[in-house]
Amino acid sequence: MNFLAQQGIHPLLFALIVDFLTMLERDSYTMKM
């Protein structure tokens, strides 16, 4: 997490990105089925 802090990425923004990526993975997974 120190690397992210040095890059200036806020934890909240990082959480939003992770949530967005998981949503994309879920959509692609449902499309495969």
PDB file of N, CA, C, O and CB in Angstrom:
ATOM      1  N   MET A   1       0.843  -1.211   0.000  1.00  0.00           N
ATOM      2  CA  MET A   1       0.000   0.000   0.000  1.00  0.00           C
ATOM      3  C   MET A   1       0.875   1.257   0.000  1.00  0.00           C
ATOM      4  O   MET A   1       0.420   2.325  -0.410  1.00  0.00           O
ATOM      5  CB  MET A   1      -0.952   0.008   1.234  1.00  0.00           C
ATOM      6  N   ASN A   2       2.110   1.139   0.451  1.00  0.00           N
ATOM      7  CA  ASN A   2       3.009   2.292   0.456  1.00  0.00           C
ATOM      8  C   ASN A   2       3.271   2.772  -0.969  1.00  0.00           C
ATOM      9  O   ASN A   2       3.380   3.974  -1.212  1.00  0.00           O
ATOM     10  CB  ASN A   2       4.337   1.940   1.153  1.00  0.00           C
ATOM     11  N   PHE A   3       3.372   1.834  -1.910  1.00  0.00           N
ATOM     12  CA  PHE A   3       3.601   2.195  -3.307  1.00  0.00           C
ATOM     13  C   PHE A   3       2.425   3.004  -3.851  1.00  0.00           C
ATOM     14  O   PHE A   3       2.618   3.990  -4.562  1.00  0.00           O
ATOM     15  CB  PHE A   3       3.823   0.933  -4.162  1.00  0.00           C
ATOM     16  N   LEU A   4       1.205   2.580  -3.511  1.00  0.00           N
ATOM     17  CA  LEU A   4       0.018   3.312  -3.960  1.00  0.00           C
ATOM     18  C   LEU A   4      -0.008   4.701  -3.367  1.00  0.00           C
ATOM     19  O   LEU A   4      -0.391   5.659  -4.038  1.00  0.00           O
ATOM     20  CB  LEU A   4      -1.259   2.560  -3.586  1.00  0.00           C
ATOM     21  N   ALA A   5       0.401   4.819  -2.106  1.00  0.00           N
ATOM     22  CA  ALA A   5       0.404   6.124  -1.444  1.00  0.00           C
ATOM     23  C   ALA A   5       1.412   7.053  -2.124  1.00  0.00           C
ATOM     24  O   ALA A   5       1.157   8.248  -2.275  1.00  0.00           O
ATOM     25  CB  ALA A   5       0.737   5.974   0.065  1.00  0.00           C
ATOM     26  N   GLN A   6       2.552   6.501  -2.531  1.00  0.00           N
ATOM     27  CA  GLN A   6       3.559   7.322  -3.205  1.00  0.00           C
ATOM     28  C   GLN A   6       3.055   7.772  -4.573  1.00  0.00           C
ATOM     29  O   GLN A   6       3.416   8.853  -5.038  1.00  0.00           O
ATOM     30  CB  GLN A   6       4.882   6.544  -3.353  1.00  0.00           C
ATOM     31  N   GLN A   7       2.232   6.963  -5.217  1.00  0.00           N
ATOM     32  CA  GLN A   7       1.686   7.331  -6.519  1.00  0.00           C
ATOM     33  C   GLN A   7       0.569   8.365  -6.401  1.00  0.00           C
ATOM     34  O   GLN A   7       0.129   8.933  -7.400  1.00  0.00           O
ATOM     35  CB  GLN A   7       1.169   6.095  -7.234  1.00  0.00           C
ATOM     36  N   GLY A   8       0.117   8.605  -5.170  1.00  0.00           N
ATOM     37  CA  GLY A   8      -0.923   9.610  -4.962  1.00  0.00           C
ATOM     38  C   GLY A   8      -2.322   9.066  -5.173  1.00  0.00           C
ATOM     39  O   GLY A   8      -3.260   9.829  -5.403  1.00  0.00           O
ATOM     40  N   ILE A   9      -2.469   7.737  -5.095  1.00  0.00           N
ATOM     41  CA  ILE A   9      -3.799   7.140  -5.258  1.00  0.00           C
ATOM     42  C   ILE A   9      -4.463   7.033  -3.894  1.00  0.00           C
ATOM     43  O   ILE A   9      -3.921   6.425  -2.972  1.00  0.00           O
ATOM     44  CB  ILE A   9      -3.711   5.739  -5.940  1.00  0.00           C
ATOM     45  N   HIS A  10      -5.647   7.632  -3.778  1.00  0.00           N
ATOM     46  CA  HIS A  10      -6.349   7.584  -2.506  1.00  0.00           C
ATOM     47  C   HIS A  10      -6.962   6.201  -2.291  1.00  0.00           C
ATOM     48  O   HIS A  10      -7.395   5.566  -3.253  1.00  0.00           O
ATOM     49  CB  HIS A  10      -7.437   8.671  -2.448  1.00  0.00           C
ATOM     50  N   PRO A  11      -7.004   5.731  -1.058  1.00  0.00           N
ATOM     51  CA  PRO A  11      -7.609   4.415  -0.761  1.00  0.00           C
ATOM     52  C   PRO A  11      -9.042   4.313  -1.264  1.00  0.00           C
ATOM     53  O   PRO A  11      -9.468   3.253  -1.723  1.00  0.00           O
ATOM     54  CB  PRO A  11      -7.580   4.148   0.743  1.00  0.00           C
ATOM     55  N   LEU A  12      -9.786   5.410  -1.177  1.00  0.00           N
ATOM     56  CA  LEU A  12     -11.179   5.393  -1.639  1.00  0.00           C
ATOM     57  C   LEU A  12     -11.224   5.188  -3.153  1.00  0.00           C
ATOM     58  O   LEU A  12     -12.028   4.404  -3.657  1.00  0.00           O
ATOM     59  CB  LEU A  12     -11.906   6.710  -1.249  1.00  0.00           C
ATOM     60  N   LEU A  13     -10.354   5.901  -3.873  1.00  0.00           N
ATOM     61  CA  LEU A  13     -10.301   5.753  -5.322  1.00  0.00           C
ATOM     62  C   LEU A  13      -9.873   4.340  -5.684  1.00  0.00           C
ATOM     63  O   LEU A  13     -10.410   3.744  -6.618  1.00  0.00           O
ATOM     64  CB  LEU A  13      -9.341   6.784  -5.942  1.00  0.00           C
ATOM     65  N   PHE A  14      -8.904   3.802  -4.945  1.00  0.00           N
ATOM     66  CA  PHE A  14      -8.438   2.439  -5.194  1.00  0.00           C
ATOM     67  C   PHE A  14      -9.573   1.443  -4.980  1.00  0.00           C
ATOM     68  O   PHE A  14      -9.715   0.486  -5.741  1.00  0.00           O
ATOM     69  CB  PHE A  14      -7.245   2.097  -4.279  1.00  0.00           C
ATOM     70  N   ALA A  15     -10.384   1.670  -3.939  1.00  0.00           N
ATOM     71  CA  ALA A  15     -11.516   0.783  -3.661  1.00  0.00           C
ATOM     72  C   ALA A  15     -12.541   0.855  -4.792  1.00  0.00           C
ATOM     73  O   ALA A  15     -13.122  -0.161  -5.172  1.00  0.00           O
ATOM     74  CB  ALA A  15     -12.178   1.152  -2.313  1.00  0.00           C
ATOM     75  N   LEU A  16     -12.763   2.056  -5.329  1.00  0.00           N
ATOM     76  CA  LEU A  16     -13.702   2.212  -6.432  1.00  0.00           C
ATOM     77  C   LEU A  16     -13.212   1.461  -7.666  1.00  0.00           C
ATOM     78  O   LEU A  16     -14.004   0.836  -8.371  1.00  0.00           O
ATOM     79  CB  LEU A  16     -13.905   3.696  -6.758  1.00  0.00           C
ATOM     80  N   ILE A  17     -11.897   1.524  -7.927  1.00  0.00           N
ATOM     81  CA  ILE A  17     -11.329   0.834  -9.088  1.00  0.00           C
ATOM     82  C   ILE A  17     -11.471  -0.676  -8.922  1.00  0.00           C
ATOM     83  O   ILE A  17     -11.827  -1.379  -9.868  1.00  0.00           O
ATOM     84  CB  ILE A  17      -9.842   1.216  -9.280  1.00  0.00           C
ATOM     85  N   VAL A  18     -11.190  -1.175  -7.707  1.00  0.00           N
ATOM     86  CA  VAL A  18     -11.312  -2.612  -7.459  1.00  0.00           C
ATOM     87  C   VAL A  18     -12.760  -3.055  -7.623  1.00  0.00           C
ATOM     88  O   VAL A  18     -13.027  -4.106  -8.206  1.00  0.00           O
ATOM     89  CB  VAL A  18     -10.799  -2.967  -6.049  1.00  0.00           C
ATOM     90  N   ASP A  19     -13.692  -2.260  -7.113  1.00  0.00           N
ATOM     91  CA  ASP A  19     -15.107  -2.598  -7.223  1.00  0.00           C
ATOM     92  C   ASP A  19     -15.538  -2.590  -8.683  1.00  0.00           C
ATOM     93  O   ASP A  19     -16.326  -3.438  -9.102  1.00  0.00           O
ATOM     94  CB  ASP A  19     -15.965  -1.618  -6.404  1.00  0.00           C
ATOM     95  N   PHE A  20     -15.027  -1.635  -9.463  1.00  0.00           N
ATOM     96  CA  PHE A  20     -15.364  -1.547 -10.877  1.00  0.00           C
ATOM     97  C   PHE A  20     -14.833  -2.759 -11.627  1.00  0.00           C
ATOM     98  O   PHE A  20     -15.521  -3.319 -12.481  1.00  0.00           O
ATOM     99  CB  PHE A  20     -14.805  -0.255 -11.486  1.00  0.00           C
ATOM    100  N   LEU A  21     -13.597  -3.167 -11.305  1.00  0.00           N
ATOM    101  CA  LEU A  21     -12.997  -4.332 -11.976  1.00  0.00           C
ATOM    102  C   LEU A  21     -13.766  -5.606 -11.632  1.00  0.00           C
ATOM    103  O   LEU A  21     -13.986  -6.450 -12.501  1.00  0.00           O
ATOM    104  CB  LEU A  21     -11.510  -4.486 -11.576  1.00  0.00           C
ATOM    105  N   THR A  22     -14.170  -5.748 -10.382  1.00  0.00           N
ATOM    106  CA  THR A  22     -14.919  -6.942  -9.997  1.00  0.00           C
ATOM    107  C   THR A  22     -16.279  -6.959 -10.698  1.00  0.00           C
ATOM    108  O   THR A  22     -16.783  -8.026 -11.048  1.00  0.00           O
ATOM    109  CB  THR A  22     -15.101  -7.001  -8.460  1.00  0.00           C
ATOM    110  N   MET A  23     -16.874  -5.781 -10.905  1.00  0.00           N
ATOM    111  CA  MET A  23     -18.144  -5.705 -11.606  1.00  0.00           C
ATOM    112  C   MET A  23     -17.966  -6.132 -13.067  1.00  0.00           C
ATOM    113  O   MET A  23     -18.812  -6.836 -13.618  1.00  0.00           O
ATOM    114  CB  MET A  23     -18.722  -4.279 -11.522  1.00  0.00           C
ATOM    115  N   LEU A  24     -16.865  -5.703 -13.689  1.00  0.00           N
ATOM    116  CA  LEU A  24     -16.597  -6.094 -15.071  1.00  0.00           C
ATOM    117  C   LEU A  24     -16.392  -7.605 -15.167  1.00  0.00           C
ATOM    118  O   LEU A  24     -16.894  -8.244 -16.092  1.00  0.00           O
ATOM    119  CB  LEU A  24     -15.362  -5.349 -15.614  1.00  0.00           C
ATOM    120  N   GLU A  25     -15.662  -8.168 -14.224  1.00  0.00           N
ATOM    121  CA  GLU A  25     -15.425  -9.616 -14.234  1.00  0.00           C
ATOM    122  C   GLU A  25     -16.733 -10.367 -14.066  1.00  0.00           C
ATOM    123  O   GLU A  25     -16.944 -11.398 -14.704  1.00  0.00           O
ATOM    124  CB  GLU A  25     -14.437 -10.016 -13.123  1.00  0.00           C
ATOM    125  N   ARG A  26     -17.619  -9.857 -13.207  1.00  0.00           N
ATOM    126  CA  ARG A  26     -18.903 -10.514 -12.981  1.00  0.00           C
ATOM    127  C   ARG A  26     -19.754 -10.450 -14.254  1.00  0.00           C
ATOM    128  O   ARG A  26     -20.420 -11.425 -14.601  1.00  0.00           O
ATOM    129  CB  ARG A  26     -19.652  -9.858 -11.791  1.00  0.00           C
ATOM    130  N   ASP A  27     -19.734  -9.304 -14.951  1.00  0.00           N
ATOM    131  CA  ASP A  27     -20.515  -9.166 -16.177  1.00  0.00           C
ATOM    132  C   ASP A  27     -19.986 -10.116 -17.253  1.00  0.00           C
ATOM    133  O   ASP A  27     -20.770 -10.771 -17.939  1.00  0.00           O
ATOM    134  CB  ASP A  27     -20.479  -7.706 -16.683  1.00  0.00           C
ATOM    135  N   SER A  28     -18.663 -10.195 -17.401  1.00  0.00           N
ATOM    136  CA  SER A  28     -18.088 -11.073 -18.418  1.00  0.00           C
ATOM    137  C   SER A  28     -18.360 -12.535 -18.059  1.00  0.00           C
ATOM    138  O   SER A  28     -18.544 -13.371 -18.943  1.00  0.00           O
ATOM    139  CB  SER A  28     -16.565 -10.823 -18.561  1.00  0.00           C
ATOM    140  N   TYR A  29     -18.385 -12.836 -16.765  1.00  0.00           N
ATOM    141  CA  TYR A  29     -18.652 -14.210 -16.332  1.00  0.00           C
ATOM    142  C   TYR A  29     -20.093 -14.600 -16.660  1.00  0.00           C
ATOM    143  O   TYR A  29     -20.353 -15.721 -17.096  1.00  0.00           O
ATOM    144  CB  TYR A  29     -18.385 -14.366 -14.816  1.00  0.00           C
ATOM    145  N   THR A  30     -21.025 -13.673 -16.448  1.00  0.00           N
ATOM    146  CA  THR A  30     -22.426 -13.970 -16.737  1.00  0.00           C
ATOM    147  C   THR A  30     -22.642 -14.064 -18.249  1.00  0.00           C
ATOM    148  O   THR A  30     -23.503 -14.817 -18.704  1.00  0.00           O
ATOM    149  CB  THR A  30     -23.350 -12.891 -16.124  1.00  0.00           C
ATOM    150  N   MET A  31     -21.871 -13.309 -19.024  1.00  0.00           N
ATOM    151  CA  MET A  31     -22.000 -13.368 -20.480  1.00  0.00           C
ATOM    152  C   MET A  31     -21.539 -14.724 -21.003  1.00  0.00           C
ATOM    153  O   MET A  31     -22.116 -15.253 -21.953  1.00  0.00           O
ATOM    154  CB  MET A  31     -21.189 -12.239 -21.141  1.00  0.00           C
ATOM    155  N   LYS A  32     -20.493 -15.294 -20.381  1.00  0.00           N
ATOM    156  CA  LYS A  32     -19.998 -16.604 -20.810  1.00  0.00           C
ATOM    157  C   LYS A  32     -21.066 -17.668 -20.603  1.00  0.00           C
ATOM    158  O   LYS A  32     -21.181 -18.601 -21.397  1.00  0.00           O
ATOM    159  CB  LYS A  32     -18.716 -16.981 -20.045  1.00  0.00           C
ATOM    160  N   MET A  33     -21.844 -17.529 -19.541  1.00  0.00           N
ATOM    161  CA  MET A  33     -22.899 -18.508 -19.277  1.00  0.00           C
ATOM    162  C   MET A  33     -24.133 -18.137 -20.106  1.00  0.00           C
ATOM    163  O   MET A  33     -25.150 -18.828 -20.041  1.00  0.00           O
ATOM    164  CB  MET A  33     -23.247 -18.565 -17.748  1.00  0.00           C
TER     165      MET A  33
END
